[in-house]
Amino acid sequence: MRHFLTRAIAAVSLLVASTAVGLITTAGAAQADGCYTWGRTLSQGMSGEDVRQLQIRVAGYPGTGGVLGIDGAFGPATRSAVIRFQQAYGLGADGIAGPNTFNRIYALQDDDCTPVNFSYAELNDCNTTWAGGNVSAATARANALVTMWKLQAMRHALGDQQIRVTSGFRSQACNAAVGGASSSRHLYGDAADLGAGPHSLCTFAQTARNHGFAGILGPGYPDHNDHTHVDGRPSRFWSAPNCGVAGRTMRDPLGDN
């Protein structure tokens, strides 16, 4: 028995040592991921589905007032977003997405590609199919995914404290049931209403300006004193008068209730 225990302990020690060596020797390489695995380093001038997947993950880092296009083309805006993402997580900020950047993204996402602190269920308290809105179910779900990554960026900027989503995607039936506007961005899947928690509604409205939301409505805007609304409408419309947030465009605002 003593010899058996000695051999078992030695085997475990060897396994631990081998694992440690493996970790050391492979630390510089991006690891395979259950959601999406990048197979090449990405930099400005490149294009493809892998660039589009990267853009989704860094959509929350376009800079103040910016909105990053999710088009699969790695241009200057994408490079700047990658730099801000890298800076936010203490990585070398060169605007080139390589193993260290991808490994950080892998650590931030679940196997269904949602960021670890948000879920599809959280962005849809209407139905499980994502159908019945103003866009196809697939588009609504894809829009919600981008919104979640923007919220993840906001969450990190706010000290990695909870952001409570009180409303997300709505079908036309769900929207009518809560008295939502007929043109509500909730019908497109790219909207989220945020309730106060560790942070105030004004903090959300102010922070959202830096994380890719074209639509921001909060305290002081009609019917928004109990939540802050963020969305991905086509043109900017910010109004949270009680928070000092404004950024109106010449176009009429889209409803969002």
C-alpha positions as CSV (number, residue, x, y, z in Angstrom):
1,M,0.0,0.0,0.0
2,R,2.8,2.4,0.9
3,H,4.5,1.8,-2.5
4,F,1.1,2.4,-4.3
5,L,0.5,5.7,-2.5
6,T,4.1,6.8,-3.3
7,R,3.6,6.0,-7.0
8,A,0.2,7.8,-7.0
9,I,1.6,10.9,-5.4
10,A,4.5,10.9,-7.8
11,A,2.1,10.6,-10.8
12,V,-0.1,13.4,-9.6
13,S,3.0,15.6,-9.1
14,L,4.2,14.8,-12.6
15,L,0.8,15.7,-14.0
16,V,0.7,19.0,-12.2
17,A,4.2,19.8,-13.4
18,S,3.4,18.8,-17.0
19,T,0.2,20.9,-16.9
20,A,2.2,23.9,-15.6
21,V,4.7,23.6,-18.4
22,G,2.0,23.3,-20.9
23,L,0.4,26.5,-19.7
24,I,3.6,28.3,-19.8
25,T,4.5,27.2,-23.3
26,T,1.1,27.9,-24.8
27,A,0.2,31.1,-22.9
28,G,0.9,33.2,-26.0
29,A,-1.5,31.3,-28.3
30,A,-5.2,32.0,-28.5
31,Q,-7.2,29.0,-27.2
32,A,-10.1,27.4,-28.9
33,D,-13.5,28.7,-27.6
34,G,-17.0,27.2,-27.4
35,C,-18.6,30.2,-29.2
36,Y,-16.2,31.4,-31.9
37,T,-12.5,30.8,-32.4
38,W,-10.3,33.3,-34.3
39,G,-7.7,31.7,-36.5
40,R,-5.6,34.7,-37.5
41,T,-4.4,38.0,-36.2
42,L,-6.6,40.9,-37.4
43,S,-5.4,44.4,-38.3
44,Q,-6.6,47.4,-40.3
45,G,-7.2,46.7,-43.9
46,M,-8.5,43.1,-43.4
47,S,-12.0,41.9,-43.9
48,G,-14.2,38.9,-43.3
49,E,-16.5,37.1,-40.9
50,D,-13.8,37.0,-38.3
51,V,-13.6,40.8,-38.4
52,R,-17.3,41.1,-38.0
53,Q,-17.2,38.8,-35.0
54,L,-14.5,41.0,-33.5
55,Q,-16.6,44.1,-34.2
56,I,-19.5,42.7,-32.2
57,R,-17.2,42.2,-29.2
58,V,-15.7,45.7,-29.3
59,A,-18.9,47.5,-30.3
60,G,-18.9,49.1,-26.8
61,Y,-15.6,50.9,-27.4
62,P,-16.2,53.3,-30.3
63,G,-15.4,56.5,-28.3
64,T,-17.7,59.2,-27.1
65,G,-20.7,59.6,-29.4
66,G,-19.5,57.0,-31.8
67,V,-21.2,53.9,-33.1
68,L,-19.1,51.1,-34.6
69,G,-20.3,49.6,-37.9
70,I,-20.7,45.8,-37.8
71,D,-19.7,45.3,-41.4
72,G,-16.7,42.9,-41.5
73,A,-14.3,45.6,-42.7
74,F,-11.4,46.5,-40.4
75,G,-11.1,50.2,-40.8
76,P,-9.8,53.0,-38.6
77,A,-12.9,53.0,-36.4
78,T,-12.5,49.3,-35.7
79,R,-8.8,49.8,-34.9
80,S,-9.7,52.6,-32.5
81,A,-12.3,50.4,-30.8
82,V,-9.8,47.6,-30.5
83,I,-7.3,50.0,-28.9
84,R,-9.9,51.2,-26.4
85,F,-10.8,47.6,-25.6
86,Q,-7.2,46.7,-25.1
87,Q,-6.7,49.7,-22.8
88,A,-9.7,48.9,-20.8
89,Y,-8.3,45.4,-20.0
90,G,-4.7,46.4,-19.5
91,L,-3.4,44.8,-22.8
92,G,-0.8,46.2,-25.1
93,A,-2.9,48.8,-27.0
94,D,-1.7,48.6,-30.6
95,G,-5.0,48.2,-32.4
96,I,-4.1,44.7,-33.6
97,A,-6.3,41.8,-32.5
98,G,-4.0,38.9,-31.7
99,P,-3.9,36.1,-29.2
100,N,-3.9,38.3,-26.1
101,T,-6.9,40.2,-27.3
102,F,-8.8,37.1,-28.3
103,N,-8.0,35.3,-25.1
104,R,-9.5,38.2,-23.2
105,I,-12.6,38.1,-25.3
106,Y,-12.9,34.3,-24.8
107,A,-12.8,34.9,-21.0
108,L,-15.6,37.4,-21.4
109,Q,-18.1,35.3,-23.3
110,D,-20.2,32.2,-22.8
111,D,-20.6,29.4,-25.3
112,D,-23.6,31.1,-26.9
113,C,-21.5,34.2,-27.7
114,T,-23.2,36.3,-25.1
115,P,-21.0,38.2,-22.7
116,V,-20.7,36.5,-19.3
117,N,-22.8,39.1,-17.4
118,F,-25.8,39.2,-19.8
119,S,-28.0,36.6,-21.5
120,Y,-30.5,36.3,-24.2
121,A,-33.2,35.6,-21.6
122,E,-32.4,38.9,-19.9
123,L,-32.8,40.8,-23.1
124,N,-36.1,39.2,-23.9
125,D,-38.9,38.9,-21.4
126,C,-41.5,38.7,-24.1
127,N,-41.1,35.3,-25.8
128,T,-38.5,32.6,-26.5
129,T,-38.6,32.9,-30.3
130,W,-37.7,36.5,-30.9
131,A,-40.5,36.7,-33.4
132,G,-43.3,39.2,-33.9
133,G,-41.3,42.4,-33.8
134,N,-40.5,44.9,-36.6
135,V,-37.6,42.8,-37.9
136,S,-37.0,39.0,-38.4
137,A,-36.4,36.9,-35.3
138,A,-32.8,36.3,-36.4
139,T,-32.2,40.1,-36.8
140,A,-33.8,40.9,-33.4
141,R,-31.6,38.3,-31.7
142,A,-28.5,39.5,-33.5
143,N,-29.2,43.1,-32.5
144,A,-29.7,42.1,-28.9
145,L,-26.3,40.4,-29.0
146,V,-24.6,43.6,-30.0
147,T,-26.5,45.5,-27.3
148,M,-25.3,43.0,-24.7
149,W,-21.7,43.6,-25.7
150,K,-22.2,47.3,-25.4
151,L,-23.7,46.8,-22.0
152,Q,-20.7,44.6,-21.0
153,A,-18.4,47.5,-21.9
154,M,-20.5,49.9,-19.8
155,R,-20.5,47.4,-16.9
156,H,-16.7,47.2,-17.0
157,A,-16.4,51.0,-17.1
158,L,-18.6,51.2,-14.0
159,G,-16.4,48.9,-12.0
160,D,-17.9,45.6,-13.1
161,Q,-21.0,46.2,-11.0
162,Q,-24.4,44.9,-11.9
163,I,-26.5,46.6,-14.6
164,R,-30.1,45.6,-14.2
165,V,-32.1,45.2,-17.5
166,T,-35.8,45.7,-17.0
167,S,-37.0,45.4,-20.6
168,G,-35.4,44.3,-23.9
169,F,-36.9,42.9,-27.1
170,R,-40.7,43.0,-27.5
171,S,-43.0,41.6,-30.1
172,Q,-45.8,43.9,-31.3
173,A,-48.2,42.2,-29.0
174,C,-45.9,42.5,-26.0
175,N,-45.2,46.1,-26.9
176,A,-48.9,47.0,-27.1
177,A,-49.5,45.3,-23.8
178,V,-47.1,47.6,-22.0
179,G,-48.2,50.7,-23.8
180,G,-45.1,51.0,-25.9
181,A,-44.8,53.4,-28.9
182,S,-45.5,51.9,-32.3
183,S,-42.0,52.8,-33.4
184,S,-40.3,51.6,-30.2
185,R,-36.7,50.3,-30.7
186,H,-37.7,47.4,-28.4
187,L,-39.4,46.0,-31.5
188,Y,-36.0,45.8,-33.2
189,G,-34.2,44.0,-30.4
190,D,-31.5,46.7,-30.1
191,A,-33.0,48.4,-27.0
192,A,-32.6,47.9,-23.3
193,D,-34.2,49.7,-20.4
194,L,-32.0,49.9,-17.3
195,G,-33.2,50.1,-13.7
196,A,-31.3,51.8,-10.9
197,G,-29.1,49.6,-8.8
198,P,-25.5,50.1,-7.7
199,H,-25.6,53.0,-10.1
200,S,-28.1,55.8,-10.6
201,L,-30.1,56.2,-13.8
202,C,-28.1,59.4,-14.6
203,T,-24.9,57.5,-14.3
204,F,-26.2,55.1,-16.9
205,A,-27.3,57.9,-19.2
206,Q,-23.9,59.6,-18.9
207,T,-21.8,56.5,-19.3
208,A,-23.8,55.2,-22.3
209,R,-22.5,58.1,-24.4
210,N,-19.1,56.4,-24.5
211,H,-20.3,52.9,-25.4
212,G,-21.9,52.9,-28.8
213,F,-25.5,53.8,-28.1
214,A,-27.2,56.1,-30.6
215,G,-30.3,56.4,-28.5
216,I,-30.2,57.4,-24.8
217,L,-33.3,58.6,-23.0
218,G,-33.4,59.1,-19.2
219,P,-34.6,61.2,-16.3
220,G,-36.2,64.4,-17.4
221,Y,-37.4,62.9,-20.7
222,P,-41.2,62.1,-20.7
223,D,-41.9,58.7,-19.1
224,H,-38.3,58.0,-18.3
225,N,-37.8,59.0,-14.7
226,D,-37.9,55.4,-13.6
227,H,-35.4,54.0,-16.1
228,T,-32.7,54.8,-18.6
229,H,-33.3,53.6,-22.1
230,V,-30.5,52.8,-24.6
231,D,-30.8,51.7,-28.1
232,G,-29.2,51.4,-31.6
233,R,-31.4,53.6,-33.6
234,P,-30.1,54.9,-37.0
235,S,-29.2,58.4,-35.9
236,R,-28.3,59.9,-32.5
237,F,-31.0,61.1,-30.2
238,W,-29.9,61.7,-26.6
239,S,-32.2,63.3,-24.0
240,A,-31.9,63.0,-20.3
241,P,-32.3,66.6,-19.2
242,N,-32.0,65.9,-15.5
243,C,-28.6,64.3,-16.1
244,G,-27.1,66.9,-18.4
245,V,-27.3,64.5,-21.4
246,A,-28.3,65.9,-24.7
247,G,-27.4,65.2,-28.3
248,R,-30.4,65.8,-30.5
249,T,-30.2,65.4,-34.3
250,M,-32.4,67.1,-36.9
251,R,-34.4,63.9,-37.3
252,D,-37.5,63.3,-35.1
253,P,-36.8,60.9,-32.3
254,L,-38.0,57.3,-32.5
255,G,-40.4,56.2,-29.8
256,D,-39.2,53.7,-27.3
257,N,-41.7,53.4,-24.4
